[in-house]
Structure formats: C-alpha cells, structure tokens
Amino acid sequence: MSAPYVSRVPFESVHPKTLAVYCSDGRFTEAVEDLARHLGHPRIDTLTLPGGPALLNRWASDYLESEGFTKAARFLIESHHIEDVLLLAHAGCGYYHAKHSALGPDIAVEQQLKDLHFGAKELQTAYPHLRIHLYYVRPHGKTIEFEPILREG
C-alpha cells in the first residue's frame, strides 16, 4: 500500500457562494475557474455533465437526465446557499453534436443559446435571489474567450 497523496491546496470549510454549470469537457475546466476568479469568485461549486445547462431544459433533453440534473442544482443552491450562478455553453460541444448534428452547427448553437436562456429562467423563477450570468465559450487558438450573453427580459 502506498502513502496517501496530500494536496498543497488547503481545505476550506465554508462552501463557495457561486455555482458554475457547464459541460464536463475538461478542455474548459481551468478556464471556467479562471473566469470565476476574474469575476471575484475565488472558489466555485460545479455541476458538470455532457451538455451542462442543456440538462436544465427538460423539453430539449432527456427527461430523466434533466430531472436528476435539476435536483442536483437545487441541492447545491439550497444547501450551499448559492448566490451567483454561471451558466456556460461552449463551441463544438459533443452533446449538441450528438443531438443536433443533422441540423447543422448553426442550429446547434441556436439551441445552446435557447437552453442557456431556458435554464436561467427556470433557476430565476425558483430562486429569485440568484444572480445568473450566461456565457458562450469559444476557443481561439491557444486562448479561450467567454462571450457574455444578455439575459432575455
């Protein structure tokens, strides 16, 4: 048996007040954490599965996936006293490619934006106190750009 690995990152007992909801594509993980720090959130809770915020839209995703994802979001928001939510969709998402590739890439992006707005509306209705921020994420060469998406009225 080998010795346990001990992280250099200290444990903090207080939960973060920010939840980031995004696709589980690991190419974006560190960049999302960097965005959160840039916005003044040193630590974040995360809710990540393929498709990310798409799973908050029970009409566009699989109902059982959506139900489980929504329950997880509810748990984190309520038990960790979340104040800010970052909803992020990214270019080239495999989840959308698998669901919408026959319709073309423009339709997939259009659906991603609809899903961001739907998820924001659902969360805001259930939790009016939340500050919800939407982003569309695109790689540009070796950099990653976060385009803020204006919330629908």
C-alpha distance (Angstrom), angle and dihedral (degrees) to the residues before:
residue distance angle dihedral
M1 . . .
S2 3.80 . .
A3 3.79 127.1 .
P4 3.80 116.8 -92.4
Y5 3.76 118.7 -100.9
V6 3.82 112.5 -114.2
S7 3.79 114.8 -153.1
R8 3.79 120.1 -133.3
V9 3.81 87.6 -141.0
P10 3.80 109.7 96.2
F11 3.80 120.1 -127.3
E12 3.80 114.5 -113.4
S13 3.79 115.3 -159.5
V14 3.81 96.0 -156.2
H15 3.80 116.0 85.0
P16 3.79 118.5 -123.2
K17 3.82 115.1 -104.6
T18 3.82 92.9 -139.7
L19 3.78 128.0 78.9
A20 3.81 120.9 -162.4
V21 3.81 114.5 -158.8
Y22 3.78 112.6 -166.7
C23 3.78 145.7 130.2
S24 3.78 117.2 -68.9
D25 3.83 91.2 -120.4
G26 3.81 100.8 134.7
R27 3.80 92.7 -151.1
F28 3.82 87.5 79.8
T29 3.82 103.0 39.4
E30 3.80 99.4 96.4
A31 3.80 92.0 40.7
V32 3.82 91.3 53.9
E33 3.81 89.7 51.3
D34 3.82 88.6 48.3
L35 3.83 90.6 51.8
A36 3.80 90.4 50.4
R37 3.82 91.3 52.0
H38 3.82 89.4 47.3
L39 3.82 88.5 54.2
G40 3.81 90.9 51.1
H41 3.81 99.6 -97.0
P42 3.81 107.8 121.9
R43 3.82 92.9 -174.0
I44 3.79 133.7 23.0
D45 3.75 140.7 -165.8
T46 3.79 110.6 -132.0
L47 3.77 135.0 -149.0
T48 3.76 108.6 -170.3
L49 3.79 132.2 169.0
P50 3.80 130.5 137.8
G51 3.80 106.0 -66.7
G52 3.81 94.4 18.5
P53 3.83 109.4 -161.4
A54 3.83 90.2 18.8
L55 3.79 86.8 78.2
L56 3.80 90.5 63.3
N57 3.82 87.0 66.1
R58 3.80 105.3 77.9
W59 3.83 90.0 -177.0
A60 3.80 94.8 58.6
S61 3.82 101.2 33.6
D62 3.77 134.4 48.7
Y63 3.82 107.6 -67.5
L64 3.82 95.2 -132.9
E65 3.82 92.1 47.9
S66 3.78 89.6 48.7
E67 3.79 93.9 48.0
G68 3.81 93.0 51.7
F69 3.81 92.8 44.8
T70 3.81 92.3 47.7
K71 3.81 90.9 49.7
A72 3.81 89.9 51.5
A73 3.82 90.9 50.0
R74 3.81 90.1 48.6
F75 3.80 91.3 50.5
L76 3.80 93.8 50.3
I77 3.81 94.4 44.2
E78 3.79 93.8 48.7
S79 3.79 103.5 36.1
H80 3.81 96.9 38.4
H81 3.82 93.6 40.6
I82 3.80 93.3 -125.4
E83 3.81 115.8 -160.7
D84 3.81 102.5 175.3
V85 3.80 130.1 40.2
L86 3.79 125.6 -166.3
L87 3.81 112.5 -159.1
L88 3.79 111.3 -166.9
A89 3.79 134.0 -177.9
H90 3.79 122.5 -177.6
A91 3.78 138.9 -148.8
G92 3.78 116.0 -103.5
C93 3.81 94.1 22.5
G94 3.79 110.9 178.2
Y95 3.82 91.9 -150.1
Y96 3.80 91.3 60.2
H97 3.78 91.6 40.9
A98 3.81 89.8 55.8
K99 3.82 92.9 47.3
H100 3.81 102.2 36.2
S101 3.82 109.7 18.9
A102 3.79 93.0 114.9
L103 3.81 89.4 60.9
G104 3.82 94.3 52.9
P105 3.80 134.3 -110.0
D106 3.82 95.5 -76.7
I107 3.80 91.3 58.7
A108 3.81 90.3 48.7
V109 3.83 90.9 53.8
E110 3.80 90.2 46.2
Q111 3.82 89.5 52.6
Q112 3.81 91.5 47.4
L113 3.80 90.1 55.3
K114 3.81 91.3 46.8
D115 3.80 89.4 50.6
L116 3.82 91.8 50.0
H117 3.81 90.4 52.8
F118 3.81 92.9 43.7
G119 3.82 91.9 50.3
A120 3.81 91.7 47.5
K121 3.81 91.2 50.1
E122 3.80 92.8 48.5
L123 3.80 93.6 48.8
Q124 3.81 93.5 43.7
T125 3.80 91.2 51.0
A126 3.80 92.1 50.7
Y127 3.83 94.7 39.2
P128 3.81 111.9 26.3
H129 3.83 91.5 177.7
L130 3.82 93.3 65.3
R131 3.78 122.1 108.4
I132 3.81 102.7 -144.5
H133 3.80 123.1 -164.8
L134 3.81 124.7 -170.4
Y135 3.79 125.7 -154.1
Y136 3.77 137.4 178.1
V137 3.80 109.5 -151.9
R138 3.81 124.3 -150.0
P139 3.76 131.3 176.9
H140 3.81 114.8 -133.3
G141 3.78 108.7 -169.8
K142 3.80 104.7 -63.9
T143 3.82 94.8 -12.1
I144 3.79 133.8 76.3
E145 3.80 121.5 -139.8
F146 3.81 124.2 -156.2
E147 3.79 111.4 -154.4
P148 3.81 111.8 -161.4
I149 3.80 111.5 -131.7
L150 3.80 116.5 -148.7
R151 3.79 113.9 -123.5
E152 3.78 117.4 -115.2
G153 3.80 113.7 -111.7
